[in-house]
Amino acid sequence: MRPGPVREALLAIPRQVLMPQAYVRRSAPDEDPPRWDLLDWSRPADQDELLERLHSGDSVAIQHAGESILGRTAGPRSGGAITAMSSTMGMTADLLQLLDLRAGQRVLDVGTGAGVTASVACFVCGDGGVVTLDIDPHVTAAARERLSALGYRPAVVEGDGVTGWPDGGPYDRIFVSFAVPRVPEALVEQLAPGGLALMTVGTSSPSWPGLAVIRKRSDGTVEPELRAVEYGHRAGAAFDRLFLSAPFRATITTSDGWTQRSRVPPPADTARGLWLALDALHPGLVRLFGAEDLTIGAPDCGSWLRVKEVGHHRWDVTTRGPRDIWAEIQDVAARWRAAASPAAYRIHFDTDGAQRVTTSNGTLTWQLAAGPGEARDSR
């Protein structure tokens, strides 16, 4: 993290004030029902483990099964799911540095979580112009109390993040801490001339996120860009999240399929612009990043792919199922190279409300879905 006001804020803000309680998982990744312990800073026996969790670099679980966050009793929980988290500090720091916060700016923080982004915005910009918005009243109630304990009193409001909060706008900076299927038009409208908005744009797959960087010129024209990135925020309510179940992972990694020998290498992990396009043009794929070799599955239809290097410029490509995932990858790779291997794309806001992602030469283009259940137009 480079020197600057964001670094100063993150070093100065005591995380245990914003997250005096946090969950740690005690069960194995695929154990059902899952088990957690709620650690509490007020219990001396919990403090070392809680501090380690808050500074681990991982995301921090702050709410279970939609519960009230204030007034909870520490201890074990079983079943249910984690319903609110604080994003990884490294990703948050990088994005907030890109947001270029400055004193006196008006900031809209969409998706309050533990209040980390809001506290940084208050530290850098002053709390008078900061609004933090979340759909969960338990989340906003806890953030309001804990931000106040730090001496900050931003506007902490409850509402749907994709509609923004026009009463506090227009905003010089807008930060969205959950993934959306496309850029919410209301947030663009609430961005002030000269303003900047950042948000993860993704699909139901967690594997290949994009970062929408929205700039509004002084004359009101909008310059939207979609950058392929390694990490992004978790999916918001608009997604039915895809995942590789334990039985499917076992099938992919141990079963036989049809194997072909290829002299064409699989795309590099760093070719993120290609993988982002693959996710859009051939949706429904999830990568198993923990595997030794390139391993991808399509949970909805049971198709899968393994690519293993077996010699100099030789790879064994093993596939199974109705989808030819290797052919899909090679199709997108050829089109991506023909477009000069971009790492970022242009977003076009059409007059009919559609949003298109394109390369400069039109070799790759796709339409961003307006919401859950809407068909994706891919060409």
Sequence and secondary structure as in RCSB ss.txt:
>XXXX:A:sequence
MRPGPVREALLAIPRQVLMPQAYVRRSAPDEDPPRWDLLDWSRPADQDELLERLHSGDSVAIQHAGESILGRTAG
PRSGGAITAMSSTMGMTADLLQLLDLRAGQRVLDVGTGAGVTASVACFVCGDGGVVTLDIDPHVTAAARERLSAL
GYRPAVVEGDGVTGWPDGGPYDRIFVSFAVPRVPEALVEQLAPGGLALMTVGTSSPSWPGLAVIRKRSDGTVEPE
LRAVEYGHRAGAAFDRLFLSAPFRATITTSDGWTQRSRVPPPADTARGLWLALDALHPGLVRLFGAEDLTIGAPD
CGSWLRVKEVGHHRWDVTTRGPRDIWAEIQDVAARWRAAASPAAYRIHFDTDGAQRVTTSNGTLTWQLAAGPGEA
RDSR
>XXXX:A:secstr
  SSHHHHHHHHS HHHH SEEEEE S TT SS EEEEEETTSHHHHHHHHHHHTSSS EEEEETT  STT   E
EEESS EEEEE  HHHHHHHHHHHT  TT  EEEES TTSHHHHHHHHHH GGGEEEEES HHHHHHHHHHHHHT
T   EEEES GGG  GGG SEEEEEE SBBSS  HHHHHTEEEEEEEEEEE  S SSS EEEEEEE TTS EEEE
EEE S    B TT       HHHHHHHHH   EEEEESS    TT HHHHHHHHHHS S EE TTSSSEEEEETT
TTEEEEEEEEETTEEEEEEESSS HHHHHHHHHHHHHHTT  SEEEEEE TTS EEEE TTSSSEEEE SSTT  
  B 
